[in-house]
Amino acid sequence: MESTGNSLSRGERLRGKNDISRLIAQGRRGSCSCLHYCWVAPNGAETDRIVVSVPKKLFKRAVRRNLLKRRIREAYRTQKSLLGAAEGHRDILFLYNSPEVLPFETIRAAVAEVLTRLAAPTDAKTTQP
């Protein structure tokens, strides 16, 4: 399934307990200003896939959690071309970690930072076992 333009198709969303468990267990981790992220490459799929999480511990109301998830997905959708295809396709988990609702431009800059880090050569990436 080839993605065209700036769409975020169903195939680009990471779904399924097994895939998400594999990502968390085997993935490499990093963080930036308001996001933690975890990725694994290659993912065996035809495209990069993402999953977004906003902890209920930080935001009790679903309205705020959903707003932040929409902002992160939109920031990814408009900037996914920063990833390229250097290592094949990746599975990426974005985990929001700021206790306040940040404006879209701040989230967009954080997602851009994550995507540029993931597009960089392997030895320059932040890793934790």
PyMOL CGO cylinders between C-alpha atoms (Angstrom):
from pymol import cmd
from pymol.cgo import CYLINDER

trace = [
    CYLINDER, 0.00, 0.00, 0.00, 1.74, 3.13, -1.23, 0.3, 1, 1, 1, 1, 1, 1,
    CYLINDER, 1.74, 3.13, -1.23, 0.88, 6.38, 0.56, 0.3, 1, 1, 1, 1, 1, 1,
    CYLINDER, 0.88, 6.38, 0.56, 0.39, 9.45, -1.56, 0.3, 1, 1, 1, 1, 1, 1,
    CYLINDER, 0.39, 9.45, -1.56, 0.94, 13.02, -0.46, 0.3, 1, 1, 1, 1, 1, 1,
    CYLINDER, 0.94, 13.02, -0.46, 0.23, 13.90, 3.13, 0.3, 1, 1, 1, 1, 1, 1,
    CYLINDER, 0.23, 13.90, 3.13, -2.44, 11.32, 3.86, 0.3, 1, 1, 1, 1, 1, 1,
    CYLINDER, -2.44, 11.32, 3.86, -2.41, 9.09, 6.93, 0.3, 1, 1, 1, 1, 1, 1,
    CYLINDER, -2.41, 9.09, 6.93, -4.07, 5.92, 5.76, 0.3, 1, 1, 1, 1, 1, 1,
    CYLINDER, -4.07, 5.92, 5.76, -5.25, 3.03, 7.89, 0.3, 1, 1, 1, 1, 1, 1,
    CYLINDER, -5.25, 3.03, 7.89, -2.20, 1.04, 6.85, 0.3, 1, 1, 1, 1, 1, 1,
    CYLINDER, -2.20, 1.04, 6.85, 0.07, 3.69, 8.37, 0.3, 1, 1, 1, 1, 1, 1,
    CYLINDER, 0.07, 3.69, 8.37, -1.42, 3.23, 11.83, 0.3, 1, 1, 1, 1, 1, 1,
    CYLINDER, -1.42, 3.23, 11.83, 0.09, 0.54, 14.01, 0.3, 1, 1, 1, 1, 1, 1,
    CYLINDER, 0.09, 0.54, 14.01, -2.67, -1.76, 15.25, 0.3, 1, 1, 1, 1, 1, 1,
    CYLINDER, -2.67, -1.76, 15.25, -2.76, -5.09, 16.96, 0.3, 1, 1, 1, 1, 1, 1,
    CYLINDER, -2.76, -5.09, 16.96, -1.55, -6.27, 20.32, 0.3, 1, 1, 1, 1, 1, 1,
    CYLINDER, -1.55, -6.27, 20.32, 1.28, -8.38, 18.90, 0.3, 1, 1, 1, 1, 1, 1,
    CYLINDER, 1.28, -8.38, 18.90, 2.77, -5.57, 16.80, 0.3, 1, 1, 1, 1, 1, 1,
    CYLINDER, 2.77, -5.57, 16.80, 2.59, -3.04, 19.64, 0.3, 1, 1, 1, 1, 1, 1,
    CYLINDER, 2.59, -3.04, 19.64, 4.05, -5.53, 22.13, 0.3, 1, 1, 1, 1, 1, 1,
    CYLINDER, 4.05, -5.53, 22.13, 6.93, -6.26, 19.74, 0.3, 1, 1, 1, 1, 1, 1,
    CYLINDER, 6.93, -6.26, 19.74, 7.58, -2.53, 19.34, 0.3, 1, 1, 1, 1, 1, 1,
    CYLINDER, 7.58, -2.53, 19.34, 7.72, -1.95, 23.10, 0.3, 1, 1, 1, 1, 1, 1,
    CYLINDER, 7.72, -1.95, 23.10, 9.82, -5.06, 23.81, 0.3, 1, 1, 1, 1, 1, 1,
    CYLINDER, 9.82, -5.06, 23.81, 12.34, -4.75, 20.97, 0.3, 1, 1, 1, 1, 1, 1,
    CYLINDER, 12.34, -4.75, 20.97, 12.21, -1.05, 20.20, 0.3, 1, 1, 1, 1, 1, 1,
    CYLINDER, 12.21, -1.05, 20.20, 14.91, 1.53, 20.71, 0.3, 1, 1, 1, 1, 1, 1,
    CYLINDER, 14.91, 1.53, 20.71, 13.94, 4.57, 22.77, 0.3, 1, 1, 1, 1, 1, 1,
    CYLINDER, 13.94, 4.57, 22.77, 14.58, 8.28, 22.84, 0.3, 1, 1, 1, 1, 1, 1,
    CYLINDER, 14.58, 8.28, 22.84, 13.03, 11.52, 23.99, 0.3, 1, 1, 1, 1, 1, 1,
    CYLINDER, 13.03, 11.52, 23.99, 12.82, 15.18, 23.13, 0.3, 1, 1, 1, 1, 1, 1,
    CYLINDER, 12.82, 15.18, 23.13, 11.09, 18.20, 24.67, 0.3, 1, 1, 1, 1, 1, 1,
    CYLINDER, 11.09, 18.20, 24.67, 7.52, 16.94, 25.09, 0.3, 1, 1, 1, 1, 1, 1,
    CYLINDER, 7.52, 16.94, 25.09, 7.67, 13.45, 23.57, 0.3, 1, 1, 1, 1, 1, 1,
    CYLINDER, 7.67, 13.45, 23.57, 9.16, 10.09, 24.33, 0.3, 1, 1, 1, 1, 1, 1,
    CYLINDER, 9.16, 10.09, 24.33, 9.44, 7.80, 21.33, 0.3, 1, 1, 1, 1, 1, 1,
    CYLINDER, 9.44, 7.80, 21.33, 10.18, 4.20, 20.61, 0.3, 1, 1, 1, 1, 1, 1,
    CYLINDER, 10.18, 4.20, 20.61, 10.89, 2.69, 17.20, 0.3, 1, 1, 1, 1, 1, 1,
    CYLINDER, 10.89, 2.69, 17.20, 11.84, -0.56, 15.57, 0.3, 1, 1, 1, 1, 1, 1,
    CYLINDER, 11.84, -0.56, 15.57, 13.08, -1.00, 12.01, 0.3, 1, 1, 1, 1, 1, 1,
    CYLINDER, 13.08, -1.00, 12.01, 12.44, -2.79, 9.75, 0.3, 1, 1, 1, 1, 1, 1,
    CYLINDER, 12.44, -2.79, 9.75, 8.83, -3.53, 10.55, 0.3, 1, 1, 1, 1, 1, 1,
    CYLINDER, 8.83, -3.53, 10.55, 8.02, -5.97, 7.75, 0.3, 1, 1, 1, 1, 1, 1,
    CYLINDER, 8.02, -5.97, 7.75, 5.21, -3.76, 6.42, 0.3, 1, 1, 1, 1, 1, 1,
    CYLINDER, 5.21, -3.76, 6.42, 5.02, -1.78, 3.21, 0.3, 1, 1, 1, 1, 1, 1,
    CYLINDER, 5.02, -1.78, 3.21, 5.04, 1.59, 4.98, 0.3, 1, 1, 1, 1, 1, 1,
    CYLINDER, 5.04, 1.59, 4.98, 6.05, 3.37, 8.17, 0.3, 1, 1, 1, 1, 1, 1,
    CYLINDER, 6.05, 3.37, 8.17, 3.45, 2.86, 10.91, 0.3, 1, 1, 1, 1, 1, 1,
    CYLINDER, 3.45, 2.86, 10.91, 2.76, 4.95, 14.01, 0.3, 1, 1, 1, 1, 1, 1,
    CYLINDER, 2.76, 4.95, 14.01, 0.87, 4.70, 17.26, 0.3, 1, 1, 1, 1, 1, 1,
    CYLINDER, 0.87, 4.70, 17.26, 0.22, 7.69, 19.54, 0.3, 1, 1, 1, 1, 1, 1,
    CYLINDER, 0.22, 7.69, 19.54, -0.33, 7.53, 23.30, 0.3, 1, 1, 1, 1, 1, 1,
    CYLINDER, -0.33, 7.53, 23.30, -1.27, 10.23, 25.81, 0.3, 1, 1, 1, 1, 1, 1,
    CYLINDER, -1.27, 10.23, 25.81, -1.33, 8.95, 29.41, 0.3, 1, 1, 1, 1, 1, 1,
    CYLINDER, -1.33, 8.95, 29.41, -4.55, 9.10, 31.38, 0.3, 1, 1, 1, 1, 1, 1,
    CYLINDER, -4.55, 9.10, 31.38, -2.40, 9.81, 34.42, 0.3, 1, 1, 1, 1, 1, 1,
    CYLINDER, -2.40, 9.81, 34.42, -1.51, 13.23, 32.95, 0.3, 1, 1, 1, 1, 1, 1,
    CYLINDER, -1.51, 13.23, 32.95, -4.91, 14.08, 31.43, 0.3, 1, 1, 1, 1, 1, 1,
    CYLINDER, -4.91, 14.08, 31.43, -7.98, 12.62, 33.12, 0.3, 1, 1, 1, 1, 1, 1,
    CYLINDER, -7.98, 12.62, 33.12, -10.39, 14.02, 30.53, 0.3, 1, 1, 1, 1, 1, 1,
    CYLINDER, -10.39, 14.02, 30.53, -10.60, 12.16, 27.23, 0.3, 1, 1, 1, 1, 1, 1,
    CYLINDER, -10.60, 12.16, 27.23, -11.21, 15.42, 25.38, 0.3, 1, 1, 1, 1, 1, 1,
    CYLINDER, -11.21, 15.42, 25.38, -7.68, 16.65, 26.19, 0.3, 1, 1, 1, 1, 1, 1,
    CYLINDER, -7.68, 16.65, 26.19, -6.08, 13.29, 25.42, 0.3, 1, 1, 1, 1, 1, 1,
    CYLINDER, -6.08, 13.29, 25.42, -7.85, 13.10, 22.06, 0.3, 1, 1, 1, 1, 1, 1,
    CYLINDER, -7.85, 13.10, 22.06, -6.86, 16.70, 21.22, 0.3, 1, 1, 1, 1, 1, 1,
    CYLINDER, -6.86, 16.70, 21.22, -3.20, 15.93, 21.85, 0.3, 1, 1, 1, 1, 1, 1,
    CYLINDER, -3.20, 15.93, 21.85, -3.35, 12.68, 19.87, 0.3, 1, 1, 1, 1, 1, 1,
    CYLINDER, -3.35, 12.68, 19.87, -4.91, 14.55, 16.93, 0.3, 1, 1, 1, 1, 1, 1,
    CYLINDER, -4.91, 14.55, 16.93, -2.16, 17.18, 17.11, 0.3, 1, 1, 1, 1, 1, 1,
    CYLINDER, -2.16, 17.18, 17.11, 0.61, 14.58, 17.14, 0.3, 1, 1, 1, 1, 1, 1,
    CYLINDER, 0.61, 14.58, 17.14, -0.92, 12.61, 14.25, 0.3, 1, 1, 1, 1, 1, 1,
    CYLINDER, -0.92, 12.61, 14.25, -1.37, 15.81, 12.21, 0.3, 1, 1, 1, 1, 1, 1,
    CYLINDER, -1.37, 15.81, 12.21, 2.21, 16.89, 12.90, 0.3, 1, 1, 1, 1, 1, 1,
    CYLINDER, 2.21, 16.89, 12.90, 3.43, 13.45, 11.76, 0.3, 1, 1, 1, 1, 1, 1,
    CYLINDER, 3.43, 13.45, 11.76, 1.15, 13.42, 8.71, 0.3, 1, 1, 1, 1, 1, 1,
    CYLINDER, 1.15, 13.42, 8.71, 2.45, 16.75, 7.42, 0.3, 1, 1, 1, 1, 1, 1,
    CYLINDER, 2.45, 16.75, 7.42, 6.13, 15.98, 8.11, 0.3, 1, 1, 1, 1, 1, 1,
    CYLINDER, 6.13, 15.98, 8.11, 6.51, 12.26, 7.46, 0.3, 1, 1, 1, 1, 1, 1,
    CYLINDER, 6.51, 12.26, 7.46, 8.60, 13.01, 4.38, 0.3, 1, 1, 1, 1, 1, 1,
    CYLINDER, 8.60, 13.01, 4.38, 11.46, 13.86, 6.80, 0.3, 1, 1, 1, 1, 1, 1,
    CYLINDER, 11.46, 13.86, 6.80, 11.87, 10.13, 7.51, 0.3, 1, 1, 1, 1, 1, 1,
    CYLINDER, 11.87, 10.13, 7.51, 12.89, 9.02, 4.05, 0.3, 1, 1, 1, 1, 1, 1,
    CYLINDER, 12.89, 9.02, 4.05, 13.44, 5.29, 3.53, 0.3, 1, 1, 1, 1, 1, 1,
    CYLINDER, 13.44, 5.29, 3.53, 17.07, 4.85, 4.55, 0.3, 1, 1, 1, 1, 1, 1,
    CYLINDER, 17.07, 4.85, 4.55, 16.55, 1.81, 6.81, 0.3, 1, 1, 1, 1, 1, 1,
    CYLINDER, 16.55, 1.81, 6.81, 13.33, 0.51, 5.36, 0.3, 1, 1, 1, 1, 1, 1,
    CYLINDER, 13.33, 0.51, 5.36, 10.03, 1.05, 7.08, 0.3, 1, 1, 1, 1, 1, 1,
    CYLINDER, 10.03, 1.05, 7.08, 9.68, 1.66, 10.81, 0.3, 1, 1, 1, 1, 1, 1,
    CYLINDER, 9.68, 1.66, 10.81, 7.11, 1.25, 13.56, 0.3, 1, 1, 1, 1, 1, 1,
    CYLINDER, 7.11, 1.25, 13.56, 7.07, 4.33, 15.79, 0.3, 1, 1, 1, 1, 1, 1,
    CYLINDER, 7.07, 4.33, 15.79, 5.40, 4.99, 19.15, 0.3, 1, 1, 1, 1, 1, 1,
    CYLINDER, 5.40, 4.99, 19.15, 4.91, 8.63, 20.18, 0.3, 1, 1, 1, 1, 1, 1,
    CYLINDER, 4.91, 8.63, 20.18, 4.26, 9.07, 23.90, 0.3, 1, 1, 1, 1, 1, 1,
    CYLINDER, 4.26, 9.07, 23.90, 3.26, 12.56, 25.06, 0.3, 1, 1, 1, 1, 1, 1,
    CYLINDER, 3.26, 12.56, 25.06, 4.93, 13.42, 28.37, 0.3, 1, 1, 1, 1, 1, 1,
    CYLINDER, 4.93, 13.42, 28.37, 4.24, 17.08, 29.17, 0.3, 1, 1, 1, 1, 1, 1,
    CYLINDER, 4.24, 17.08, 29.17, 1.79, 17.81, 32.02, 0.3, 1, 1, 1, 1, 1, 1,
    CYLINDER, 1.79, 17.81, 32.02, 0.24, 20.70, 30.07, 0.3, 1, 1, 1, 1, 1, 1,
    CYLINDER, 0.24, 20.70, 30.07, -1.48, 21.00, 26.70, 0.3, 1, 1, 1, 1, 1, 1,
    CYLINDER, -1.48, 21.00, 26.70, 1.12, 22.53, 24.42, 0.3, 1, 1, 1, 1, 1, 1,
    CYLINDER, 1.12, 22.53, 24.42, 0.26, 24.49, 21.27, 0.3, 1, 1, 1, 1, 1, 1,
    CYLINDER, 0.26, 24.49, 21.27, 0.32, 22.73, 17.92, 0.3, 1, 1, 1, 1, 1, 1,
    CYLINDER, 0.32, 22.73, 17.92, 3.50, 24.50, 16.75, 0.3, 1, 1, 1, 1, 1, 1,
    CYLINDER, 3.50, 24.50, 16.75, 5.45, 23.19, 19.75, 0.3, 1, 1, 1, 1, 1, 1,
    CYLINDER, 5.45, 23.19, 19.75, 4.22, 19.65, 19.16, 0.3, 1, 1, 1, 1, 1, 1,
    CYLINDER, 4.22, 19.65, 19.16, 4.98, 19.99, 15.45, 0.3, 1, 1, 1, 1, 1, 1,
    CYLINDER, 4.98, 19.99, 15.45, 8.56, 21.04, 16.23, 0.3, 1, 1, 1, 1, 1, 1,
    CYLINDER, 8.56, 21.04, 16.23, 8.99, 18.08, 18.62, 0.3, 1, 1, 1, 1, 1, 1,
    CYLINDER, 8.99, 18.08, 18.62, 7.69, 15.61, 16.03, 0.3, 1, 1, 1, 1, 1, 1,
    CYLINDER, 7.69, 15.61, 16.03, 10.02, 17.14, 13.42, 0.3, 1, 1, 1, 1, 1, 1,
    CYLINDER, 10.02, 17.14, 13.42, 12.95, 16.67, 15.81, 0.3, 1, 1, 1, 1, 1, 1,
    CYLINDER, 12.95, 16.67, 15.81, 12.03, 13.01, 16.35, 0.3, 1, 1, 1, 1, 1, 1,
    CYLINDER, 12.03, 13.01, 16.35, 11.66, 12.35, 12.63, 0.3, 1, 1, 1, 1, 1, 1,
    CYLINDER, 11.66, 12.35, 12.63, 15.00, 13.96, 11.79, 0.3, 1, 1, 1, 1, 1, 1,
    CYLINDER, 15.00, 13.96, 11.79, 16.68, 11.89, 14.54, 0.3, 1, 1, 1, 1, 1, 1,
    CYLINDER, 16.68, 11.89, 14.54, 15.17, 8.71, 13.11, 0.3, 1, 1, 1, 1, 1, 1,
    CYLINDER, 15.17, 8.71, 13.11, 16.27, 9.64, 9.60, 0.3, 1, 1, 1, 1, 1, 1,
    CYLINDER, 16.27, 9.64, 9.60, 19.87, 10.20, 10.77, 0.3, 1, 1, 1, 1, 1, 1,
    CYLINDER, 19.87, 10.20, 10.77, 22.46, 7.40, 10.59, 0.3, 1, 1, 1, 1, 1, 1,
    CYLINDER, 22.46, 7.40, 10.59, 22.02, 4.63, 13.16, 0.3, 1, 1, 1, 1, 1, 1,
    CYLINDER, 22.02, 4.63, 13.16, 25.06, 5.51, 15.31, 0.3, 1, 1, 1, 1, 1, 1,
    CYLINDER, 25.06, 5.51, 15.31, 23.74, 9.05, 15.99, 0.3, 1, 1, 1, 1, 1, 1,
    CYLINDER, 23.74, 9.05, 15.99, 20.44, 7.91, 17.49, 0.3, 1, 1, 1, 1, 1, 1,
    CYLINDER, 20.44, 7.91, 17.49, 19.67, 7.83, 21.21, 0.3, 1, 1, 1, 1, 1, 1,
    CYLINDER, 19.67, 7.83, 21.21, 19.35, 4.25, 22.38, 0.3, 1, 1, 1, 1, 1, 1,
    CYLINDER, 19.35, 4.25, 22.38, 18.46, 2.46, 25.55, 0.3, 1, 1, 1, 1, 1, 1,
    CYLINDER, 18.46, 2.46, 25.55, 18.09, -1.30, 25.98, 0.3, 1, 1, 1, 1, 1, 1,
]
cmd.load_cgo(trace, "trace")
